[in-house]
């Protein structure tokens, strides 16, 4: 009887964590950004519109733009998901495509205002906006 209970407990300890993980592996990734468009200058009381050209397609899907902001600068990161992470049974189509996504910074700003796009392991994109 002791061996039976030990075996049931062992199966429960192994099976329950696997059964409870309904979300699977974290598929979040920093997406590539091929271009950063920002105006060269803006009025001091005007917003700064920015467009990021995000690389998607295949198993990559856009989720959101995350911003970290200070008075004189900001860093943007394009986040998405990679559906192939943690899966060996999937083939990703080769339909890589640029996808524009907008973001807006509201005043106040100091002059100049520097925008950096974090691209993971690739060097960042940088734009400097003059505030008049």
C-alpha positions as CSV (number, residue, x, y, z in Angstrom):
1,X,0.0,0.0,0.0
2,X,2.9,2.4,0.8
3,X,4.4,1.8,-2.7
4,X,1.0,2.5,-4.3
5,X,0.5,5.8,-2.4
6,X,4.1,6.8,-3.2
7,X,3.5,6.1,-6.9
8,X,0.3,8.0,-6.9
9,X,1.9,11.0,-5.2
10,X,4.9,10.9,-7.6
11,X,2.5,10.8,-10.6
12,X,0.5,13.7,-9.1
13,X,3.7,15.8,-8.5
14,X,4.9,15.3,-12.1
15,X,1.5,15.5,-13.9
16,X,-0.1,18.4,-12.1
17,X,2.5,21.1,-12.9
18,X,2.4,20.0,-16.6
19,X,-1.4,20.1,-16.7
20,X,-1.5,23.5,-15.0
21,X,0.7,25.2,-17.5
22,X,-2.0,26.1,-20.0
23,X,-0.1,29.1,-21.4
24,X,3.0,27.2,-22.6
25,X,6.3,28.9,-23.1
26,X,6.7,32.7,-23.1
27,X,6.7,33.7,-26.8
28,X,7.4,37.4,-26.2
29,X,10.2,38.9,-28.3
30,X,11.6,42.2,-29.2
31,X,10.7,42.8,-32.8
32,X,13.0,44.2,-35.4
33,X,12.5,47.8,-36.5
34,X,13.8,48.7,-39.9
35,X,13.0,52.4,-39.8
36,X,12.3,55.2,-37.4
37,X,10.4,58.3,-38.8
38,X,10.3,61.4,-36.6
39,X,10.1,65.1,-37.5
40,X,13.4,67.1,-37.6
41,X,11.8,69.8,-35.4
42,X,8.6,70.7,-33.6
43,X,7.2,73.6,-31.7
44,X,7.7,73.5,-27.9
45,X,4.0,72.9,-27.3
46,X,3.4,70.4,-30.1
47,X,3.4,66.6,-29.8
48,X,6.1,64.6,-31.5
49,X,4.6,61.9,-33.9
50,X,6.8,58.9,-34.5
51,X,6.3,55.9,-36.9
52,X,8.2,52.7,-36.4
53,X,8.4,50.3,-39.3
54,X,8.2,46.9,-37.5
55,X,9.3,43.7,-39.1
56,X,6.5,41.1,-38.8
57,X,5.3,38.0,-40.7
58,X,6.1,34.4,-40.6
59,X,5.6,33.5,-36.9
60,X,6.2,37.1,-35.7
61,X,3.2,39.1,-34.6
62,X,3.1,42.7,-33.3
63,X,1.8,43.3,-29.8
64,X,2.7,46.7,-28.5
65,X,5.2,49.6,-28.4
66,X,6.7,50.1,-24.9
67,X,8.1,53.6,-24.1
68,X,10.4,54.8,-21.4
69,X,10.4,58.6,-21.3
70,X,12.4,61.4,-19.7
71,X,12.2,65.1,-20.4
72,X,15.1,65.0,-22.9
73,X,14.8,61.5,-24.3
74,X,12.8,58.4,-24.8
75,X,13.4,54.8,-25.6
76,X,10.9,52.8,-27.7
77,X,10.8,49.0,-27.9
78,X,8.5,47.1,-30.3
79,X,7.2,43.9,-28.6
80,X,5.5,41.0,-30.2
81,X,5.2,37.2,-30.2
82,X,7.1,34.5,-32.0
83,X,4.7,31.6,-32.5
84,X,7.6,29.1,-33.1
85,X,9.1,29.5,-29.6
86,X,8.7,26.2,-27.7
87,X,7.2,24.4,-30.7
88,X,8.8,22.0,-33.0
89,X,5.7,21.1,-34.9
90,X,5.3,24.4,-36.7
91,X,6.6,25.8,-40.0
92,X,6.7,29.6,-40.3
93,X,5.8,31.0,-43.7
94,X,8.4,33.2,-45.3
95,X,6.1,36.3,-45.6
96,X,8.3,38.8,-43.7
97,X,6.8,42.2,-44.2
98,X,7.2,45.8,-42.8
99,X,4.4,47.0,-40.7
100,X,4.1,50.7,-39.7
101,X,3.0,51.6,-36.1
102,X,2.6,55.1,-34.7
103,X,3.4,56.5,-31.4
104,X,3.1,60.1,-30.0
105,X,5.1,61.9,-27.4
106,X,3.3,64.8,-25.7
107,X,5.0,67.9,-24.4
108,X,6.9,69.1,-22.4
109,X,10.3,68.4,-24.0
110,X,13.8,69.8,-23.5
111,X,15.8,70.7,-26.6
112,X,17.0,68.5,-28.3
113,X,14.7,65.5,-27.7
114,X,16.4,62.2,-28.5
115,X,14.4,59.1,-29.5
116,X,16.1,55.7,-29.4
117,X,14.6,52.5,-30.6
118,X,15.8,49.3,-28.8
119,X,16.2,46.5,-31.3
120,X,17.5,43.8,-29.1
121,X,20.9,42.5,-30.3
122,X,21.1,44.9,-33.2
123,X,22.3,48.4,-32.8
124,X,19.6,50.9,-31.9
125,X,17.9,53.5,-34.2
126,X,18.2,57.1,-33.1
127,X,16.5,60.3,-34.1
128,X,17.0,63.8,-32.7
129,X,14.2,66.3,-32.7
130,X,14.9,70.0,-32.3
131,X,12.3,71.7,-30.0
132,X,11.7,75.3,-31.0
